[in-house]
């Protein structure tokens, strides 16, 4: 919730700056209202791939690259050849020329249209904010014709068609590096990868999945702490780490004596991404381990907690 709140706050601060006028482009649909010009008035027209409008009476009129006000002036100037009082109003009925894609661990992924200039934080906010299982990095892909992404880590992909860069979620959310909250350009692809997870299930107070930060590992004790500790019924000497080994379907079961770790008689054990730390009850059975693992793999009944 803190991340979502910061997204909203950052977007609100940006919204206080007056937006630049919208610049028309290919595929935008406009409606023209012009007195004494029924041939073009109150009809939708789509700007073609070259940025032009093909209009009755007026013929081919360049619209791409113009603001609405500039297009109104251009149309009025052309209409003066046919109409004494050439007054024109233009509205954009569909914004389709400046798509951006937001994919990955956001609440409402998909294609959006840039009606005004938006920063990275604003775009993430428009996509519903980050999901609890979002990773710590956001990846930006930009068509090379628009120039390199203005970030120090930007690089060109092997095809030479795109500029790629990564931004730390925490850096822009906490305003630690405001220069990384860059303006998004049309046709950018914003990707939020899913974080590596560690799962804690069984006799703990807050079972679920816990995202790993980029430079962070979790030990068994840290995972138990994030799960808010053990239930009184936990069988501390029968703890299991369930570890998968893709691409093979093999699975490793690692026995952990949590009681000895808690009393300092054994070293803590480091967990790996996607490990499942299973803490059985005092009457737990081996079959329960397999049932818990199956539930995790199916994605059912597992809460994701963001620290």
C-alpha positions in Angstrom: 0.0 0.0 0.0 2.9 2.4 0.7 4.1 1.9 -2.9 0.6 2.6 -4.3 0.3 5.7 -2.0 3.6 7.1 -3.3 2.6 6.4 -6.9 -0.5 8.5 -6.3 1.4 11.3 -4.5 4.1 11.5 -7.2 1.4 11.6 -9.9 -0.4 14.3 -8.1 2.7 16.5 -7.9 3.3 16.0 -11.6 -0.3 16.9 -12.4 0.2 20.4 -10.9 2.4 21.3 -13.9 0.4 22.6 -16.9 0.4 19.9 -19.6 1.7 20.6 -23.0 -1.0 20.8 -25.8 -1.7 17.5 -27.4 0.1 17.0 -30.8 -2.0 15.1 -33.3 -0.7 12.1 -35.1 -1.5 9.1 -37.4 -4.7 7.1 -36.4 -6.1 9.9 -34.2 -9.8 10.5 -35.0 -11.1 14.1 -35.0 -14.5 15.7 -35.4 -14.7 19.1 -37.2 -17.5 21.7 -36.6 -17.6 24.4 -39.2 -20.4 26.9 -40.0 -21.8 26.7 -43.5 -19.6 23.7 -44.3 -21.9 20.7 -43.9 -19.5 18.6 -46.1 -17.0 18.4 -43.3 -19.0 19.4 -40.2 -19.9 17.0 -37.4 -18.3 14.0 -39.2 -15.4 11.9 -37.9 -12.1 11.9 -39.9 -9.1 9.8 -39.2 -5.5 11.1 -39.7 -3.7 8.7 -42.1 -0.3 7.1 -41.7 1.4 10.1 -43.3 -0.3 12.5 -40.9 -2.8 13.9 -43.4 -6.5 14.4 -43.5 -8.4 13.8 -46.8 -11.4 16.2 -46.6 -14.3 17.0 -48.9 -14.0 20.6 -50.3 -10.5 21.1 -48.8 -8.7 18.0 -50.1 -5.5 16.9 -48.4 -4.7 18.8 -45.2 -1.6 18.1 -43.0 -2.7 17.5 -39.4 0.1 15.3 -37.9 2.5 17.3 -35.8 -0.1 20.1 -35.2 -1.9 20.9 -32.0 -5.7 21.1 -32.1 -5.5 25.0 -32.1 -3.0 24.9 -35.0 -5.2 22.6 -37.0 -8.3 24.8 -36.4 -6.3 27.7 -37.8 -5.1 25.8 -40.8 -8.7 24.6 -41.6 -10.2 28.0 -41.2 -7.6 29.5 -43.6 -8.5 26.9 -46.2 -12.2 27.3 -45.7 -12.0 31.1 -46.4 -11.9 30.1 -50.1 -15.5 28.7 -49.8 -17.1 30.3 -46.7 -17.3 34.0 -45.8 -17.3 33.5 -42.0 -14.8 30.5 -41.6 -15.0 29.5 -38.0 -13.8 26.0 -37.1 -13.7 23.9 -33.9 -11.9 20.6 -33.7 -12.2 17.9 -31.0 -10.2 14.7 -30.7 -12.8 11.9 -30.6 -10.3 9.1 -30.3 -6.7 9.3 -29.2 -4.8 6.5 -31.0 -1.5 7.9 -32.2 0.6 7.6 -29.1 0.3 4.1 -27.6 2.4 2.8 -24.8 2.3 -0.7 -23.4 2.6 -1.5 -19.7 3.1 -5.2 -19.0 4.1 -7.5 -16.1 3.3 -7.1 -12.4 0.9 -4.2 -12.5 -2.8 -4.3 -11.6 -4.1 -3.3 -15.1 -1.6 -4.1 -17.8 -2.3 -3.2 -21.4 -2.0 -0.5 -24.0 -2.7 3.1 -23.0 -2.7 6.3 -25.1 -0.7 9.3 -24.1 -3.0 12.3 -24.2 -0.5 14.5 -22.4 3.2 14.0 -21.5 3.5 11.5 -18.7 6.4 10.5 -16.4 7.2 6.9 -15.6 5.5 7.1 -12.2 2.4 8.6 -13.7 2.2 5.7 -16.3 2.6 3.1 -13.5 -0.1 4.8 -11.6 -2.4 4.8 -14.6 -1.8 1.0 -14.9 -3.3 0.6 -11.4 0.0 0.6 -9.6 2.4 -2.3 -8.8 1.2 -5.7 -7.7 2.5 -7.0 -4.4 4.7 -9.5 -6.3 6.4 -6.8 -8.4 10.1 -6.8 -8.7 12.5 -4.0 -7.7 13.3 -2.9 -11.3 11.2 -1.4 -14.2 12.5 -2.0 -17.7 11.9 0.6 -20.5 12.1 -0.3 -24.2 12.1 2.6 -26.7 12.3 2.8 -30.5 15.8 3.9 -31.4 14.4 6.6 -33.8 13.3 8.5 -30.8 16.8 8.6 -29.5 18.4 6.8 -26.5 16.6 6.7 -23.2 18.1 9.5 -21.1 19.5 7.2 -18.3 23.1 6.3 -17.6 22.5 2.5 -18.0 20.7 2.8 -21.3 22.0 0.5 -24.0 21.0 -0.5 -27.6 19.6 -4.0 -28.0 21.4 -6.5 -30.4 19.0 -5.7 -33.2 19.8 -2.0 -33.1 16.1 -1.1 -33.1 15.5 -0.3 -29.4 17.1 1.5 -26.5 16.8 -0.4 -23.3 17.2 0.8 -19.7 16.3 -0.2 -16.1 15.0 2.0 -13.3 14.9 1.2 -9.6 11.3 1.2 -8.3 12.4 2.3 -4.9 14.6 5.2 -6.3 11.7 6.8 -8.1 9.1 6.0 -5.4 11.1 7.5 -2.6 12.3 10.4 -4.9 15.9 9.5 -4.2 16.7 9.9 -7.9 14.0 12.1 -9.4 16.0 12.3 -12.7 15.1 8.6 -13.2 11.4 9.4 -13.3 11.7 10.1 -17.0 9.1 11.2 -19.5 7.5 8.2 -21.4 7.4 8.4 -25.2 4.9 7.0 -27.6 5.4 3.3 -28.4 7.5 2.8 -25.2 7.1 -0.6 -23.6 7.2 -0.5 -19.8 7.8 -3.9 -18.2 7.6 -4.7 -14.5 9.0 -8.2 -13.9 7.7 -10.4 -11.2 10.0 -10.6 -8.2 11.7 -13.7 -7.0 9.7 -15.1 -4.1 10.2 -17.2 -1.0 7.2 -18.9 0.4 6.5 -19.7 4.1 3.6 -22.0 4.8 2.4 -24.1 7.7 2.5 -23.3 11.4 3.3 -19.6 11.2 1.2 -16.5 12.0 1.3 -15.0 8.5 1.8 -17.6 5.8 2.4 -16.5 2.2 4.9 -15.4 -0.3 7.6 -12.7 0.3 9.3 -10.9 -2.6 13.1 -10.9 -2.6 14.7 -7.5 -3.2 17.4 -7.3 -5.9 20.4 -7.5 -3.6 18.8 -9.4 -0.8 18.8 -13.0 0.3 16.6 -14.5 3.0 17.6 -16.9 5.6 15.3 -19.3 7.4 15.2 -17.1 10.5 14.5 -14.0 8.4 11.7 -15.8 6.6 10.1 -16.9 9.9 10.4 -13.3 11.2 8.6 -12.0 8.1 5.9 -14.6 8.7 5.5 -13.0 12.2 6.8 -16.0 14.0 5.8 -19.6 14.8 2.5 -20.9 16.0 2.7 -22.7 19.4 1.9 -26.0 17.6 4.9 -25.7 15.2 7.1 -28.8 15.0 10.4 -26.9 15.1 12.6 -30.0 14.6 10.7 -31.2 11.4 11.0 -28.1 9.2 11.5 -28.7 5.5 12.8 -26.6 2.6 11.2 -27.6 -0.7 13.5 -26.7 -3.5 12.8 -27.2 -7.3 15.5 -27.7 -9.9 14.2 -26.5 -13.3 14.2 -27.4 -16.1 14.1 -30.9 -14.7 11.1 -31.7 -12.7 13.2 -32.8 -9.7 12.6 -31.6 -6.2 14.9 -31.5 -3.2 13.6 -31.7 0.3 16.1 -30.2 2.8 15.5 -31.0 6.5 16.0 -28.1 8.9 16.1 -28.3 12.7 14.7 -24.9 13.4 14.9 -25.4 17.2 18.7 -25.8 17.0 19.0 -22.7 14.9 16.9 -20.7 17.3 19.0 -21.8 20.2 22.3 -21.0 18.4 23.4 -24.6 18.2 23.2 -24.7 14.4 23.9 -22.2 11.6 21.1 -20.4 9.9 20.2 -21.7 6.4 20.0 -19.4 3.3 16.9 -19.7 1.1 17.0 -19.6 -2.7 14.3 -17.9 -4.9 11.1 -19.9 -5.1 12.0 -22.0 -2.1 9.1 -23.1 0.1 9.7 -23.2 3.8 7.3 -25.6 5.3 6.8 -25.7 9.0 4.5 -28.6 10.0 2.4 -28.9 13.1 3.5 -31.3 15.8 1.1 -33.9 14.3 2.0 -33.1 10.6 2.7 -35.9 8.1 4.9 -36.2 5.1 1.9 -36.1 2.8 1.1 -32.6 4.0 4.4 -31.4 2.5 3.4 -32.5 -1.0 0.0 -31.0 -0.6 1.4 -27.6 0.3 3.8 -27.7 -2.6 1.0 -28.5 -5.0 -1.0 -25.6 -3.7 1.9 -23.2 -4.2 2.5 -24.4 -7.8 -1.2 -23.9 -8.6 -1.1 -20.4 -7.2 -4.1 -21.1 -4.9 -4.6 -19.7 -1.4 -1.2 -18.0 -1.2 -1.0 -14.3 -0.1 1.9 -12.2 -1.3 3.3 -9.8 1.3 5.4 -6.8 0.3 7.7 -5.5 3.0 
